Amino acid sequence: MGRVVAFIAAALLAVLAATAASGRTDLGAAHSAACTASSLPTLSSGRLTVGTDNPAYPPWFGGTPRSPWKVSDPNSGQGFESAVAYAVGGYLGFAHSDVTWVYTPFNKSFAPGKKAFDFDINEISYTTARAKVVSFSASYYDVNQAIAVVKGTKIAGVRSVAGLRPFKLGAQLGTTSYAFIKAKIKPTQQPSVFNSNAGAVQALKNKQIDGLVVDLPTAFYVTAVQVPNSKILGQFPTPPGGEHFGMVFRKGSPLVACVNKALAHLKQTGQLKKIQQKWLAKATGAPVLR
């Protein structure tokens, strides 16, 4: 018996020595093992379910839409958010074919309750209020708000935030864009709110509103594709502490730590920057309204 105990003790010491030499700890090894497709507690074993809104708009998504998707197809891997989702999934060991996309309305993604996704990626800005009922990943994109207007209208000549106050502004319900209008621009007219960004875009197109406040990359798509004869009037200064998009999870999801590990790897290796340069390269250079 003494020889067996001595043998086990020697073997254990050898394992600990090898672990120390490699710079790894048992806890680190266990965490690495936990962040693999086969061991992650996803909704469907061995699959990653990702939520986003429908229509899925460029530059966040791309590809020819296939039913039930409109405008773009998240399954394509094209567009910034689709590419980021697949890059995160790939780091965790999910093949492209292991990822399932589910339609999740924007406001429902960060509402309390059960979730039909492992994480949702849909230009969702982190706020302390939202973080009370859902969990967020680390930032995958730092964002500024911007305003789109129709060329030749009176608002198109404005050059300051104060100059925007007399005009009718609009944004999608529940977005930080709407909150920005109320808290930072403080217009004299009650801003219009729309259930979807498509509705807000149509209102600008019909000149029912003078200006549409959205994030900067979306403003580039609105002015380049959706609203003829429109332009980005400007972007707004970065708020204290910044604003960023994060992936959304059910509150307390154990997947958050692993996704954050994947994002840290993508940032460290420069892969996230390359994805951003590929899909959001045009979303720069708008003047800053102060």
MARPA-414189 format. One record per atom (N, C-alpha, C): residue in one letter; x, y, z. Coordinates in steps of 0.02 Angstrom, whole numbers, plus 50000, padded with zeros to 5 digits. Example, Ala and Ser with C-alpha at 12.3 -4.5 7.8 and 13.67 -1.06 7.14 Angstrom:
% residues 2
A506604971650390
A506154977550390
A506604983550390
S506424988850354
S506844994750357
S506455000250394
***
This chain:
% residues 290
M500414993950000
M500005000050000
M500435006350000
G500995005950040
G501435011750043
G501735013449976
R501905008249936
R502185009449870
R501685012749824
V501035010549829
V500505013549788
V500425020949803
V500395022449868
V500315029449889
V500905033649864
A501505030849872
A502105034449850
A502085035649775
F501855030549737
F501815031149664
F501315036649644
I500725036549677
I500215041649662
I500475048649678
A500805049149735
A501075055649756
A501585058149705
A502015053649683
A502535055549634
A502215057749568
A501705053949548
A501365055649486
A501025062449490
L500715063749548
L500385070149558
L500885075949556
L501455074849588
L501975080049588
L502225081349517
A502285075949478
A502515076749409
A502025080849368
V501365079549378
V500855083349342
V500875090649361
L500945091949428
L500965098849451
L501575102449424
A502145098849422
A502765101849396
A502685103649323
A502385099049284
A502285100249213
A501815106049201
T501295106349244
T500815111849238
T501145118549251
A501555118749305
A501905124849323
A502385126949268
A502735122049239
A503215123549187
A502885126349125
S502275124249112
S501925126649052
S501585133349063
G501595135749127
G501285142149141
G500535141649149
R500245135649152
R499525134749159
R499365132449229
T498755133849250
T498515131349314
T497955126549300
D497775122549350
D497215117849341
D496585121749326
L496495127549360
L495895131649348
L495885134249277
G496475136449252
G496515138949184
G496365133549133
A496625127549146
A496505121949100
A495765120149099
A495455120249159
A494735118649163
A494325123749126
H494535130249134
H494165135549100
H494225134849024
S494835133249000
S494925132248928
S494495126648902
A494455121248941
A494045115548920
A493315117448919
A493115121848966
A492405123748970
A492205128148912
C492685131548880
C492535136148824
C492615132748757
T492365126748750
T492375123148687
T491665121248668
A491555120648604
A490875119348578
A490555113248612
S490955108148624
S490685101848651
S490475102448725
S490755107448760
S490615107948832
S490205114048851
L490105118748805
L489725124748821
L488985123048831
P488665126048882
P487955124648894
P487495128848849
T487535127548784
T487125131248736
T486415128448734
L485965132148703
L485255129848700
L485205123048667
S485585121948614
S485605115548580
S486315112948583
S486395106948607
S487065104148617
S487455104148551
G488065106948554
G488495107048495
G488305112148443
R487815116448458
R487605121648411
R487595128348447
L487695133648409
L487665140448435
L487075144048403
T486625146348444
T486025149848420
T486115157348431
V486085161148376
V486225168348378
V485595172148356
G485405177048394
G484825181048378
G485015187648345
T484565190148301
T484625196848274
T483955198848245
D483885205148227
D483255207748201
D483175205948127
N482565206748102
N482405205448032
N481915210848008
P482085214947958
P482655214447914
P483335215247949
A483845212047920
A484535212747943
A484885217347893
Y485075223347915
Y485315228447868
Y486075228747863
P486325230447803
P487035232247796
P487165238747835
P487775240247855
P488375236147844
P488475230647896
W487965229847938
W488015224947993
W487945217847967
F487535217047914
F487425210447883
F487445211247808
G487545205847773
G487575206047700
G487345199547670
G487475198747605
G487265192647571
G486565193147545
T486425189247494
T485755189047464
T485265185747513
P484715189147530
P484265186347580
P483905180047556
R483845175247602
R483455169247591
R482925168947645
S482335166547628
S481785166147677
S482025162747741
P481855165547798
P481395171147811
P481745177947814
W482385178347797
W482755184547806
W482615189547750
K482605195947769
K482475201447722
K483085205947718
V483195208847661
V483735213547646
V484415210047644
S484595206647700
S485235203047703
S485115196247737
D485615191847733
D485565185247763
D486125184247814
P485975184047879
P486495183047930
P486905176747919
N486615171647888
N486975165447876
N487565166247828
S487585171747792
S488095172747740
S488795173847769
G488825176147831
G489475177947860
G489715184747835
Q489315188047794
Q489485194647768
Q489185200147810
G489515205947812
G489295211247856
G489665210747923
F489745216447957
F490165216648016
F489925212048072
E489285212448090
E489055208448147
E489015201048132
S488825199348071
S488825192248052
S489535189448055
A490015193248028
A490715191048028
A490985190348099
V490805195048143
V491035194648213
V490735188548247
A490085187348236
A489765181548267
A490105175048246
Y490255174448182
Y490575168248158
Y491305167748183
A491635173448190
A492325173348216
A492335171148289
V491865173648328
V491805171548398
V491625164148401
G491135162148361
G490935155048360
G491515150548339
G491905152748290
G492475148848267
G492995147948321
Y493125153248359
Y493615152748414
Y493385147648466
L492735147348477
L492455142648526
L492375135548499
G492505134648435
G492495127948406
G491875126248367
F491455131348352
F490855130148312
F491015131248238
A490855126348197
A490925127148125
A490375131848100
H490465134448040
H489955138948010
H489275135548010
S489265129047994
S488625125347991
S488325123948059
D488705125248113
D488455124048181
D488085130048209
V488045135548170
V487735141748194
V487035142448165
T486555143548209
T485855144548189
T485655151748207
W485355155248159
W485125162148171
W484375162148183
V484155166048233
V483435166548249
V483235173848250
Y482655175148221
Y482385182048220
Y482185184048291
T482465189648313
T482305192348379
T482205199948372
P481605202548381
P481505209848377
P481985213548424
F482205219348402
F482705223248439
F482515224048513
N481925226648527
N481735227948596
N481655221648637
K481495216048605
K481415209748641
K482085206848662
S482605208548626
S483265205548640
S483505207048710
F483375213148734
F483625215048800
F483055215848851
A482465213048836
A481915213148883
A481995207448933
P481695207948992
P481745202549041
P481415196149014
G481625190449041
G481305184149023
G481755179248988
K481465173648969
K481835168348934
K482065170748866
K482605167748842
K482875169648777
K482885163648730
A482755164948666
A482775159648616
A483445159448581
F483945162748610
F484615163048581
F485135161948636
D485735160048614
D486305159848660
D486585166848670
F486645170548616
F486765177748620
F486445181248561
D486315187648569
D486015191748517
D486525197148497
I486595198248432
I487045203448407
I486655207848359
N486535214148379
N486075218248340
N486165225648357
E486785228048356
E486925235048372
E486605237148437
I486675233048488
I486365234448553
I486875237648598
S486765243948615
S487225247548658
S487135245448731
Y487695245048765
Y487685243548837
Y487405249548875
T486935248348919
T486715253448967
T486615249949035
T486675253749088
T486595250849155
T485885248249165
A485405251749135
A484705249549142
A484605242749108
R484865241949048
R484795235549013
R485165230049049
A485745231749077
A486155226649110
A485855224049175
K485315227249198
K484965224649257
K484575218349242
V484375217349179
V483945211649162
V484255206849112
V484805208849080
V485175204349035
V485915205249049
S486325200649024
S487045201349029
S487335203448961
F487875207348963
F488205209848903
F488905207048898
S489135206148838
S489845204548827
S490245211048830
A490895210348826
A491325216148817
A491175219348750
S491425225348738
S491305228948676
S491595225248616
Y491195224848563
Y491475222748499
Y491485228548449
Y491185234248469
Y491215240148426
Y491045246348468
D491495251348467
D491365257748500
D491035262348449
V490485265548470
V490055268848421
V489905276048441
N489775280248390
N489515287048400
N488835287548367
Q488415291848394
Q487775293348363
Q487875298448307
A487415298348259
A487455303048202
A486745304948181
I486705309848137
I486045312048113
I486045312448037
A485525309548007
A485435309647934
A484875314447917
V484965318347863
V484465323247842
V484395323047766
V483875326147740
V483785326747668
V484125333047645
K484505332547591
K484855338347564
K484365343747542
G484555350047549
G484135355547527
G483615357747577
T483525354047631
T483045356047683
T483385360947731
K482985364347771
K483245369447815
K483745366547865
I483605360547890
I484045357547940
I484725355747910
A484755354947845
A485385352947813
A485935358147818
G485755364247838
G486255369447847
G486495370247918
V486225366247964
V486415366748035
V487125364248045
R487495367448091
R488185365448104
R488325364348178
S487805364348220
S487915363348292
S487335359448322
V487445356748381
V486925353148416
V486355357948434
A486525363848457
A486005368748475
A485565370548416
G485865370548356
G485485372148296
G484965367048278
L485015360948306
L484535355648292
L483895356148332
R483905360048385
R483355359948434
R482675361948406
P482625366548359
P481955368348335
P481635363148288
F482015358048267
F481775353548215
F481445347248243
K481055344048199
K480715337748216
K481205332048203
L481405328648256
L481885323148252
L481545316548267
G481845311148246
G481545304548257
G482065299148266
A481845293548295
A482285287848306
A481845281748322
Q482165275948322
Q481805269748339
Q481685269348414
L481105266648431
L480915265648501
L481415261248538
G481595263248599
G482015259148641
G482755259648627
T482955263748579
T483665264248560
T484015269648600
T484675269148603
T485065274448633
T485045280748590
S484875279948526
S484795285848483
S484215290248507
Y483665287048525
Y483095290848551
Y483265294048618
A483615290248660
A483825292948725
A484295298848715
F484725298448664
F485195303948650
F484815310248630
I484305309548588
I483905315348569
I483625318848630
K483325314848674
K482985317648733
K483475320748783
A484035317448794
A484495319548847
A485015324648824
K485245324148760
K485805328348738
K485595333848690
I485155332348642
I484945337548595
I484405341848626
K483935338648660
K483385342148694
K482995346648647
P482685343848595
P482325347948547
P481705351148577
T481485356648548
T480895360148573
T480255356448553
Q480295352348500
Q479715348248480
Q479815341148506
Q479265337948524
Q479295331048547
Q479555326648489
P480095322948501
P480355318748446
P479875313048429
S479895311048366
S479485305448344
S479835298948359
V479455293848378
V479745287348393
V479405282148350
F479795277248327
F479545272248280
F479705265248306
N479255260548292
N479345253748317
N479935250148284
S480125252348224
S480685249448189
S481095254848156
N481715253348140
N482125258248106
N481875259348035
A481575254148006
A481285254847938
A480745260247938
G480335260447991
G479815265547996
G480115272448004
A480655273048042
A480985279448051
A481305281847986
V481595277247949
V481905278947884
V481365281447835
Q480805278047834
Q480265280047789
Q480005286947807
A479985288547872
A479755295147893
A480235300547869
L480885299247870
L481365304047843
L481275304747768
K481175299147735
K481085299147663
K480465303147643
N479945302747684
N479315306347670
N479325313447698
K479875315347730
K479955321947762
K479445323047817
Q479255317547850
Q478835318147910
Q479245320147970
I479895318847966
I480365321248016
I480925324847978
D481265329348014
D481805333147982
D482465329447986
G482565325848040
G483195322348048
G483105315648083
L483505310748063
L483475304048092
L484135302748129
V484075301248193
V484675299848233
V484765292248238
V485355289948217
V485545282848218
V486295282448233
D486555276348241
D487275275648248
D487605277348181
L488235279148184
L488585281748124
L488605276848066
P488795270448075
P488785265948017
P488095265147985
T487575265048026
T486905264547999
T486725270847960
A486955276547983
A486835282847948
A487135282747878
F487715279547871
F488015278947804
F487575274647758
Y487295269347784
Y486855265147743
Y486205268847725
V485915272247775
V485305276047763
V485395281047707
T485945284747709
T486055290047659
T486305287447592
A486635281747593
A486905279047530
A486385274947492
V485915271847528
V485465266947497
V484725268447508
Q484545270247569
Q483835270247586
Q483465276747571
V483785282347580
V483445288747571
V483795292747516
P483485293347458
P483795297247403
P483915304447423
N484455307347397
N484615314447407
N484685316147481
S484955311547519
S485075312847590
S485815313047605
K485985315147665
K486695315547685
K486745314847761
I487345313247783
I487485313347855
I487665320547873
L487245323647914
L487375330447934
L487995330647979
G488065325648020
G488655325248064
G488565319748115
Q489115318348150
Q489095313848207
Q489165317948271
F488975314948326
F489005318548390
F489625316548429
P489865320948472
P490465319348511
P490375312948552
T490915309348561
T490895303348602
T490715305248674
P490215302048703
P490015303848772
P490545301548822
P490555304448882
P491025302248934
P490955294748946
G491515291148944
G491475283948953
G491335280248889
G491135283948836
G491005280848772
G490345277048769
E490175274848710
E489595270448698
E489845264548657
H489625258648675
H489855252848638
H489305247648630
F489375243648578
F488925238048566
F489195231848601
G488745228148630
G488935221748661
G488435216448641
M488655210248642
M488195204648630
M487765203748693
V487145201848684
V486675201248739
V486535193948755
F486515192348820
F486375185548844
F485835185848896
R485535180148910
R485085179948968
R485485181749030
K485155184649079
K485505186949139
K485865181149173
G486515182149185
G486915177149220
G487155171449177
S487105171949111
S487305166549067
S488045164749077
P488195158349084
P488895156249090
P489295156949026
L488955158548971
L489295159348906
L489675165948901
V489495170848943
V489795177448936
V490555177248942
A490805173748991
A491535173549002
A491895170548942
C491605165448912
C491935162348854
C491905166848793
V491345170248782
V491305174948726
V491785180748736
N491845183148798
N492325188448812
N493045186148799
K493175179848814
K493845177048800
K493965176948725
A493445175148687
A493505175048614
A493615182148587
L493245187048613
L493325193948590
L494015196548607
A494275194948666
A494945197048685
A495465194248636
H495365188048616
H495825184948568
H495785188448500
L495175189948477
L495085193248413
L495395200248413
K495365203648470
K495665210248475
K496435209648477
Q496675205048516
Q497395204248524
Q497745202348459
T497425198148420
T497715195848357
T497595200648299
G497175205748310
G497025210548257
G496465208348211
Q496175202548224
Q495655199948180
Q495025204348183
L494845206748243
L494255210948249
L494345217448210
K494955220248213
K495095226348176
K495035225248101
K495275219448078
K495225217948006
K494495217347984
I494085214148026
I493375213548010
I493055220448006
Q493235224748053
Q492965231548054
Q493175235447992
Q493805234747974
Q494055238347915
Q493715235947851
K493555229547849
K493245226747789
K492525229147781
W492145229247835
W491435230547830
W491215237547850
L491635241047890
L491425247647914
L491915253147893
A492325251747843
A492835256547822
A492535263247800
K491935263047773
K491615269247748
K491325273347804
A491245270347863
A490905273847918
A491395278247957
T491735282547922
T492215287247953
T492165293947918
G492415299047950
G492485305447916
G491905310147921
A491355308347954
A490805313047961
A490995318648009
P490805324947993
P490985330448038
P490655329648106
V490965332448158
V490715331948226
V490305338248242
L489695337148264
L489255342748284
L489355344048358
R489495350348375
R489615352048445
R489135357548468
***
